[in-house]
Amino acid sequence: MDVALLSRIQFAFTASFHYIFPPFSIGMGLLLVIFETLYITTNKKVWETITRFWIKVFAANFSVGVATGIVLEFEFGTNWSTYARFVGDVFGSPLAAEGIFAFFLESGFLAILLFGWNRVGKKTHLFSTIMVAFGSMMSAFWIVVANSWQQTPVAYKLETVNGISRAVITDFWGMVFNPSAMVRFEHVVFGAFLQGAFLVLSVSAYFIIKKQHLDFAKKSFKVALIVATVVSVGQLAIGHKHAEVVAETQPAKLAAFEGLYQTTKEAPLYIMGWTDTETQKTTGIAIPGMLSFLTHGDTQAEVKGLNEFPKSEWPKAGAVFQTYHIMVGIGMLLIGLTLLSCFLLYRGKLFSNKWLMKGYVAAVILPIIANQFGWFSAEMGRQPWVVYGLLKTKDAVSKSVTSPEVITSLIMFFIVYALLFFVWLYVLDREIKHGPGHDDNGVEAGYSHKGKKIEGLKGL
Amino acid sequence: MDFHVVWYLLVGVLLIGYAILDGFDLGVGALHLFTKSDYDRRIMLNSIGPVWDGNEVWLITAGGALFAAFPEVYATAFSSFYLALMLVLCALIFRAVSIEFRSKEENKTWRKTWDIGFSVGSIVAAIVFGVAIGNVIMGINLGADKEYAGTFLDLFTPFTLMTGVFNLVMFTMHGAIYLLIKTEGELQQQIKGYAMKAFYAFATIFLIITAMTLYLKPEMLANFSFGTVAAQHPLIANYETAVSVFAWMVIVLNILSIMNIPRTITKGKYMQAFISSACTIAALVMLFALGIFPNLLVAHDAANSINIYNGSSSEYTLETMFKVAIIGMPLVLVYTSLIYWTYKGKTRLDEHSY
């Protein structure tokens, strides 16, 4: 195994694992703002209970997200130092901006969000919640800007310093608002909103089935359902816009999305199927001309196939095709599911529908898969380039790092993350089983603090 | 305006911020297992509860700033210290989740496990950061292509292990003083003993390291020498008197603040003691920075060292990112002060506590 392959496996693994958590934080951040606003405007106890319960769930996700996020920032230097040398001038800036503008904001106000309920006024607390939600979106913005520049590099020039070529920014804002940045940011954030909303839907549905905390669960469910419905429909429009941008800027990736080998007029769109790069055949259920229509607004328009590019520059079409289609499929399923649920809610038959509620308990996995696979198709579709058209992934690795070193770190991450994942599930499960209501963590049954009085238990 | 120098200073500011802030919460972690009762341990954890996450952001931002302003330094340093950094990552992950999950269960074994995770994670991170600084002082084995040519074990010499231990002891002292502000009663008395012990260990190792550095690396004093040792850099050459005067002022500040620590602890002026130990940390980072300037990564062969010119981004990027930093850093200081202000006073447990 060479260092490049091992580093790719390590980056894929650490990035995928990390990406389970930030979407929860971003999505739940939005919901917390809504819940807490409802609490402050209505001043009803139930909204307070709702807000405080979801804050606890939010905290468990957030901390794992933070802990696993540092790894990624380090890996650009540890495993991909040649890449860091080549694009540091461009790519480092959004990362630094993410630290300065997003992480400080998030971590600062998080302290008030998590621990400040009895320490600050209601409005200050709500303001902190808004700032944490805003901060998490800002961090998504800057990191997506950095990744988008890899996908659609602009506003740079190549210069040679000491015989080494590197990319240098020529226009900072041009780099920030590169052709794919905004649409990908919207796409990522909407994906995150769905993932956060579906966690709330899943847990609320669990309570509804168990007939526990019904008022709490139904109110949480309704808010999350409205968010999920609006966002899933909106995501369709954003996804469509994104595909147009990909068609324009990364034609090889688009061809891999749809398993298109020959440049075709009236290119079909597959609902599901199978593509084989050896025989260059794609089979499945397809709508004729739809791909041409979606990317160019005309069913007769020409769409570039993979054969326009040398074989050495093909992404792995099989995997890209499947991950992309699973993502789209889940997106459609979520639209159908949420619209149906809204209709049933309007008819007053939603919460009595046992099988649908059971479906919701399990449905939390769907946005997670869609978010993961969306990134898989975006990143694998960019291959063999790490910076599209400029630098190949295999040339981007650290020259001074050896295979045994990467194997060591890879094994370490596998063990640590496996442990982390189960602990996270266990704690989350415990928080949920414990349910809303005041968790008095200070005075526990069968647990003495040598007669010390616990202070600060105001408002209980 | 030379933005290369400006960014050298900015990275220095971020490092100082990181060392002062995360320094005390790593120190609290190092002391964590010394307290025995669950209540005391929870007080320790919750004393840093609202702030540790924000403190760690200084590290992330310092990394990002280094990447943006000095990509060659970032790339070389991170790939040179590969396994050491992986160890740090592992330590920081354990630390973070230990803090978050420790008090979720009442089971003694559960809590003990996370207590160990929190403490060992803190200790390992503090040592490795010290080892990294020691390596930069001594110089690392860099080839002409700016790539590391040594091995993992080359990073651990008696000197670098010494700086590793030194960093741990310094952070432990700093963390103990922070705890003195945050605790009361018996626990505070217990911590007071640790703070004094840590101080004497710190002062002893400080003298040893200073002597070792002067013996092994006399060139660390070039920028302090009023031009008697050839300065490498025109900036230093033009302002050698001013730079040297400033450097000696830092040395004086350093010695005064070190001497002020035991005095203020004994008198029970803990906030002053904390400010003194923060000044000590700041002064040590400054001395380190003055010693290696204009290099950021010193190589065995001076020709291969990476400095603020051959390791930096383009002028345009340095200038743009400087504007970003000028807008951003005041905001950062506002949030940071706001949080510390909100959570000032003694640590109390409530239903939101860890």
Interface residues (C-beta under 8 A of the other chain):
Chain A: A59 A60 S63 V64 V66 A67 T68 G69 I70 V71 E73 F74 F76 G77 T78 N79 S81 T82 A84 R85 V87 G88 D89 V90 F91 G92 S93 L95 A96 A97 E98 G99 I100 F101 F103 F104 L105 S107 G108 F109 L110 A111 I112 L114 F115 G116 W117 N118 R119 V120 E159 N162 V168 I169 T170 F172 S398 K399 S400 V401 E405 T408 S409 M412 V416 L420 V423 W424 V427 R430 E431 H438 D439 D440 N441 G442 E444 G446 Y447 H449 K450 K452 I454 E455 G456 L457 K458 L460
Chain B: S37 D38 Y39 G49 P50 V51 D53 G54 E56 V57 L59 I60 T61 G63 G64 A65 L66 F67 A68 A69 P71 E72 Y74 A75 T76 A77 F78 S79 S80 F81 Y82 L83 L85 M86 L89 C90 L92 I93 F94 A96 V97 I99 E100 F101 S103 K104 E105 E106 D145 K146 E147 Y148 A149 F152 N310 S313 S314 Y316 T317 T320 M321 V324 A325 G328 M329 L331 V332 Y335 T336 L338 I339 T342 Y343 R348 L349 D350 E351 H352 S353
